[in-house]
């Protein structure tokens, strides 16, 4: 009888929970490490990890029907765009329902993940925590997310600023902007939400600055959630979808330039759109006003590239996040983790027993993607799916990167996926892997990583209770 794989999952956000659940479904022995005190990761602003960027007004920007896990639908009486608090509760319920919670070691920070290169455990993985405990595994699933390490402007803008600067990651409530002159820098979902929130309490219209524009998509188009409209044409080639969707958007709400915003830098489905019903309303009422990029900081003022100078005493940098995986060395990540090639955006090319769930940027929701990736990992580690040969995996990764660059340019092309195409591709890949297995391809085999007991002579392994 085949020995179950012993697997470490790092992170108990949506990706880690999905990975743990899928691995439990195939009988794997799973330990999930979580820095915080609860499941749900970044969705729960009260998580003791301190990494959550969730703010009071945060809601899904993809609809309930397109966001839920297939194995755990959201309640049908929920609104189309639930709040972050509801999503956090949903993830906690998911973990409890499927026996995931009991597999999580909370308040445990992973500081190192390394593969043994020699000795009786050669090829196995050791996971080390901040408390100094270590444990051995057949495989490791990295699910620590990539929206928690704030990215500030690099290099910084010339000049000095006398007011308050904050990153969108640290925003929680609009009260911080009361009677202030506020500038929000960025055009993503958080930037729009924060600008709208601030516009109700600020001392003057909120300034919204961006060097490049994006498409603004309302949450509803023609009486339906906007992403449901996109799902209806998902089978079409993306260029055709792009033309259809851009036409519908122009008919429904016009162009960003009509609201004083810069023209989008790329087409829809190339650059990630911003989903907001409220930003256009606040722009047309003059409570938020668009400004171009920043030229320099000047004490209590900000000078923009069009020569205008505005009084500002609070700047919010909604400038995104770095991809940070602090427990893996450059040997595995390369110099820039966001450029790391993976087979099917999951398996490390040098050693597929190191897998990644959630290390992607989707054109749609994240939860169905990480659920699909989790099932792919579980199929591999259960021995029911055989990977392509090494040369084929590398060729597929190279081809996928070329196609991504053709569509998305150099903005994290290795991480980009088309939501509908990707989710549909995973069952096909699992079926192909089963066929490879039937044709004689090798399956994953667990190594000898049974944790030592009290009588073991292996004193290098300390397993926390």
Buried (B, 14 or more C-beta within 10 A) or exposed (E): EEBBBBBBBBBBBBBBBBBBBBBBBBEBBBBBBBBBEBBBBBBBBEBBBEBBBBBBBBBBBBBBBBBBBEBBEBEEEBEBBBBBBBBBBBBBBBBEEBEBBEBBBBBBBBEBBBBBEEEEBEBBBBBBBEEEBBBBBBBBBBBBBBBBBBBEEEEEBEBEBEBBBBBBBEBBEBEBBEEBBBBBBBBBBBBBBBBBBBBEBBBBBBBBBBEEBBBBBBBBBEEEBBBBBBBEBBEEEBEEBBBBBBEBBEEBBEBBEEBBBBEBBBBBBBBBBBBBBBBBBBBEEEBBBBBBBBBBBBEEBBBBEEEEEBBBBBBBBBBBBBBBBEBBEEEBBEEEBBBBBBBBBBBBBEBBBBBBBBBBBBBBBBBBBBBBBBBBBBBBBBBBBBBBEEEEBBEBBEEBBEEBBEBBBEBBBBBBBBBBEBBEBBEEBBEBBBEBBEEEBEBBEBBEBEBBEEEEEEEEBBEEE
